[in-house]
């Protein structure tokens, strides 16, 4: 098996609000949106995230994910300064023993987004 790409599909009950969060707060671009499918594709620096309303193919109770999405970034301190007052913070900027300086926020749906830079 050859895996060519991994693209998360995040469920949301409000596509427009999620597009605004990812484009206005995190700087993604909405590459494509289909109202009929209740779906959109967001991109930034070669990273793609899809968002969609839950559909009949998968049992659905509520929005949620038991893990986090980890973004390795450049200039994590600058990003922290840009985001800390615009988002709900999970944990503040910290240097961890594994030599990563990182912080975490929640998106508008409650998904945990971590941002780190190797030191």
N, C-alpha and C positions, 0 to 999 in steps of 0.2 A: 504494500500500500504506500502510495505517495500522497502526502497531504500538501496541498498547494496554498491553502490559506485558512485562517480561522476568523470568522466574522460573527461577533455576538449579535443576537437579536434580542433587544430589550423590550419587554412588554410594558405598555403604558396605557392608562385610561384616558390620557389627554395628549394626543400627538402634538398639537400646536404648542402647548406649554413645554413639552420635552424638546421640541425643535428650538424654541427660544432659549432654553437653558443651555443646550449644547452649542448653539451658534453664538449667542450674545455673551455668555459667561465663559465658555471654554474655547471659543474661537473655531469651532467646526463649521463646515459649509454643508448646507443641505443640497446634495447633488441631485436627488430625485425624490419626488413625493407623489403618491397615488392615493387620492381621496377614496376611491372606490374600494381599494384593497386595505385602506387604513394603515398605510405603511410609508416609511421614508428611509432614505439612505443618507448617512452623515459621514463626512470625511475630514481628516486633518492630518497633514504630514504623512500620507500613505496609510493611515489607520482608518478602517471603516467600521462603523457601528450602524446597525439597522434598528429601527424602532417600529413597533407595530402594536395595534390593539389586539388583545387575546382573541383567538378564533375557535371555531368548533373542532379543530383537529386535536387539541390537547385539553385535558381537563383543567379548569381554571377556578381558583377560589379567590385569590388576591395577588397583587403585584408583590414580587419578592424574589430574592436570590440569596442562597446561604453562604456565598463567598464574597469576593470583592474583585474589582477590575483594577489591575496594577499597571500604571503607565510609567515607563522609564523616560525621564525627561532631561533636558539640559536646563541649567539655571533654575533649580527647584526653589531657591530662596526668592527669586523674582516672582515666580509663579505663586508662591505662598502669599507674598505681599499683595498680589493682584486678586486672589480669591478669598482670603481669610474673612473679609468683611462682607462679601457678596453671597456666601454660601453657608450652609450648616456644617460646622467643623466636627469631625469625628475625633481627630487628635491633631495637635499642633505640630509644627515643624520640629523634628527631632533627629539627632544623629544616633543610629543604632549600632550595636556591637558588630553587626555584619557589614559595616562600612557603607551603609546607605543612609543618606539624609532624606527624610520623607515626611509627608503629612497625608491626612485623609479627610475627605469631605463626603457629603451625601448629595446625590443629584435630586431633582425635584420629585422623583418617584421613590426615593429612599435607598437607591442602590449605592453601595459604598465604593468610592473612587479613591484609590491611593496613588500618590505621585512621588517618585523617588529618583535620586541621582546618586550614582556611586561616587564616593569621596576618595 
